């Protein structure tokens, strides 16, 4: 078996493990939800859930809130409210099956909370993929992902309607995209798609929680540090002209850095325009 076939087989096995882990964590979160879904949501959850209802029912992102919550929707991100739309539409389809007199929120809010169960399970699967991409064995990565998914606060957040799981998933997605900075994957980082994916994940993280804009400089610094590492590893062999040897790799490095910067910030700028527009 060639090295390419071996690598392809390992990648297929890692994907299968990630899918199995996702399904396991999702079943665990849903089965262990207890009676949380029958509780009346507290203010933060209710404001974001009301935004979902308003978007589907009225086509607006400004929900009609009472005086206790009016004006608070602006401080919450839109990410979770938008992510819950598919399950809310499913709850609308199931509402005619409910007994007469049952309030719509009896099924709508539980399904909305299941959004976070899906997101938390996805965090475990993405953690596994990130660890494998960093060079850890499948067994070590799986053990770490199981610990993250079963022994941390993820289990508590999986039955809530808070925006932290979505923000965590997006930040982890940006880390996974920038894992190409690792020496094992250094040459793959020359592809602008890696910077674009990182910027897209961060844009979604800002949409989930606007205060995540504070971590964008950290990821941007990692982007440039990785560009320098790629430039040093991809430098051409020594030439007879010393000036050409020292200047050309540096020029290529800066050109690569500016190109990746453009791809990195493009989704963030589009997301900023969308947030200002809404």
DAQUIWO-V706471 format. One record per run of one state. SS is the DSSP state (hx for helix, st for strand, lp for the rest). FROM is the first residue (numbers start at 1). TO is the last residue. If there is no record, write none. Layout:
ss->{SS:SS}
from->{FROM:FROM}
to->{TO:TO}
//
This chain:
ss->{lp:hx:lp:hx:lp:hx:lp:hx:lp:hx:lp:hx:lp:hx:lp:hx:lp:hx:lp:hx:lp:hx:lp:hx:lp:hx:lp:hx:lp:hx:lp}
from->{1:3:32:36:39:43:59:73:76:79:84:85:96:105:134:138:152:154:158:164:182:183:186:187:191:192:209:210:234:242:278}
to->{2:31:35:38:42:58:72:75:78:83:84:95:104:133:137:151:153:157:163:181:182:185:186:190:191:208:209:233:241:277:278}
//
